[in-house]
């Protein structure tokens, strides 16, 4: 059986244009430069790298939110590259995304019930009282109250808003959820709560995650396998233990050296070892 998601030689270049009367392409930004990876059913692949490494661009290209320059993206064996908006619409139910900023990703003018229920309504899954019941059940499942259905995003904390984003992503019962830096904007204690919630939801619903972050410590905690991305390329892949315990690439070693350790002496020794 093939992997749930197969990405092969994915490329996304952005043109750099200059000119006064007529724009001319003078260069290209190689945001994603020929990457490849697979996500199996029910597993978590962590995609880790610093800001600007191309992680978020890769996620959007996988979902066809931006069109890849070239390469192949297959979901359950079906090629997605080149599909139009209408052709992608039924596949949106199977692939959802949790965004980095839990406030910017929520419409401040809509109540939570509308935000979480919109995917169900647009896909014709539920309406009326049945829609409200399903949304309230989702809110409770992610650790909120059914009474939050009538509130607005500004009435919630950052962690609560991210739970709303998770509920929205799960509303259509997808098979794959792309988590684009879902905890980077949250306090450390709240990060742990959200990561544990994602773990529980994965077990309950059989979800596959593509979990994107710049903190390899967080990625190791939640991932089965890890792909390390730098300057648009994947420089190392392997199981979470392989990548974190016996890293092969210097960039991976630098990411690991940046993970904070409570013991100052151990932290200094590790940084000294990474320099050597």
N, C-alpha and C positions, 0 to 999 in steps of 0.2 A: 504494500500500500504506500502511495506517495505521501510526502509531507503535506501538512495543511497549507503551509505557505512556502513557496520556493522562489527565491530571488536570485537571478543570474546576471552578472555583468551589468548591473544597474548604474546608469550614468545620468547625472543632471548637471548641465553647465548653464550658467547665466551669462548672457552677453554683456560686455562693457562697451557702451557707446559714447562717442564724443562728436561734437560738431556744432556749428552755429546755425546754419540753415538746414543742413541735412545730417542726420545722425549716421555715423559710420561705426561699425563694430571694430574696435581696436584691440580687444582682448576678451578673455572668458574667465569667469570664476568657476573653478572646478569644484563645486560644492560636494558632489558625489561622483566618484571617479572609478567606476567598475567594481562595485562591491557584490558579494554573493553570500547568501546564508539561507538556512531553512528553519522553520518553526514546526515542530511536530504537534499533533493533537494533544492537548492537555499539558503541555510543557511551557516553561518560561525561558525565553532567550533574552538575556540582558545585553543591551547595546550601550557601551560605555565609552565616553571620551569627553574632552574638555569642550567648553562653549566654542562654537565655530568649527567643530570637527565634521559637521555635516549630518549629524544624527537626526535632527528634526526634519531636515530636507528629505532625507531618506524615507522617513515615516510618511511624509505627505506624498512622496512619489509612489510608495507602495500602495497607498489608498487611492491613488490617481486624483488627489486634490490638486496636485500640480503634475503636469505631463512630463514623464521622463524624456531625456534627450535620446536615450537608447536603452536597450536591455530588456529583460524578461521578468515579469511578475506573475506567478501562477498561484491561484487560490483554488484548492481542491482540484488541481490539474487543469483549470481553465485559465487561459491567458487573459490578463487584465489590461496590459499595455495596448493602447490604441482604442479601447472601448469608449464610447460616448457617454454623456450624462444619463441618457435614458437606459442604455444597456447596463450601466453600473448601478442603477437604482435598486433593483432586487438584491444585488450583492451587498448593498450597504447594511442590510439586516444582519449579515453574517460577520461584518467587520466594523468595529466601532473604535472610537478614540477617546481617551481621557487626556485633557490638555493641561499644560503646565500651570497657567494662571487660573485659579479657581474662580476669580471674580470676573476677569475679562471674558471668560468663555460662557458666562451666564448673562442673558438679557436682563438688564436691571429694571425694565418696564414690565416684565412678566412675573407672575406668581410662580412659585416652585411647581405647583401642579401642572401649569401650562408647559414649563420648561421640560420636565421629565415626561410629560404625556404627549408632547408634540410628535416624537418619532412614532409612537403607537398610532396616533391619529393620522399622520401623513401616510403611513404604510397600510392603513385600513385594518389594523389589528383589533382596535377597541374604540368605543365611543360612549358618551353619556356616563351613566352610573358605573358601568363596567370599567371604563377608562379610569375613573376616579378610584375605584377599588384597587385596580392593579397598581396604580401610581402610589397609593398609600401603603400597599404591601411592600413595594420597592423601597420606599423611604424607611420603613421600619427595618427592612433587611440590612440596610447600610448604616443602621445605628441612629436614625432620626425618628421623629414622631410623626404619626399620620396627621396630626394637627398642623404640621409645618406646610401642608399642602397649600394653604392660603396665604403664606407669607412671601415676602420679596427677598432677593439675594442679599441686600444690604443689611438685613436683620440677622445675618449669620456670621460666624467666625470663619477664618480661612479654612480650617479643618472641616467644618460643617459644609462649606461651599464645595469642597472637593468631594465630600460624600454625595452631594447632590449631583455633581458631574459623573460620579461612578454610577449612581442610580440611573441617570439618563443613558449612559453607555450600555447598561445591562437591560434596558427596557425592552429591546427587541430580541433578547436571548441570543446574542452573537456567539460565534465559535472562536473568534479571534478578537482580542482587545489590544490596541496599541496604546501603551501608557507613556506619553511624552513628558518626561520629567514631572511626574505627578506629585512628588513630595518635595521638590527643590525649593518651593516658595513657603514651606511650612516649618514651624519650630521642630526641633529634634524629637521631642516627646510626641508630638502629633504625627511626625513622619512614621514612627514605629506603629502607631495605631492604624494608620492608613495602609502600611505594608502588611500588617497582620490581617486587616480586613480583606485586602486583595488575595491573600493566601487562602482565607476561609471561603471566599466566593469562588476561587478557582476549584477548590475541592468540591464545593456544592454543585456548581454548574458545569464542571468539566471544561473550563475555559483554557485557551492558549493565550499567553501574553508575549508581546514584544515590549520589553520594559526598558525604557531609555532613561539614562541618568548620567551625570558627570561624577558621581560619588561611587567608586567601585566597591566600597564597603557595603552600601545599601544594595547595590546590584548583586553582590555575592550572597546576601541574605535571602533574596527572593528567587534567584535564577538557578535553573538546572545547568544551562550552558551560558557562556559569555563570549561576545564578539567585541573586540577592542577597536575603536575607530579613531583615526587620526588623519587630518588633512584630506578628508574625502575618501580614504581607503581603510579597509579592515586589515589591521596589521597582525592580529592574533586571534585565534578562536580555540575553544576547548571547553571542557566541563568547568564548572565554577571552581572546583578544587584545583584542577590543573593550572588554570590561568592565575589563580591567586596564590597558590603555594609554590609553583615552579614556573614563574613567568619567563618567557623566552625573549620577548621584545623589550628594548630599553624603555619605550614609551609606557608599556604596561607596568614596568618596575617603578617609574615615576608616579604613575597614578596610585599605586599601592603605597608608596612612600608618603603620599599626601594625606592618607587616611589617618585621622587623629587617633592617638593612643593615650589612655589616661595616665600611664606611667611615663614621666618625662625622660627617665634614663633609657627606657626601652625605645622611646621615640627617637632620641638622639642616636642610639646605636643603629636603628634601622635606616635613618637618613644617611649616616656615615657609610653604611654598607651599600646603599643605593648609588652613592657617589662613586665608590670604587668599582 
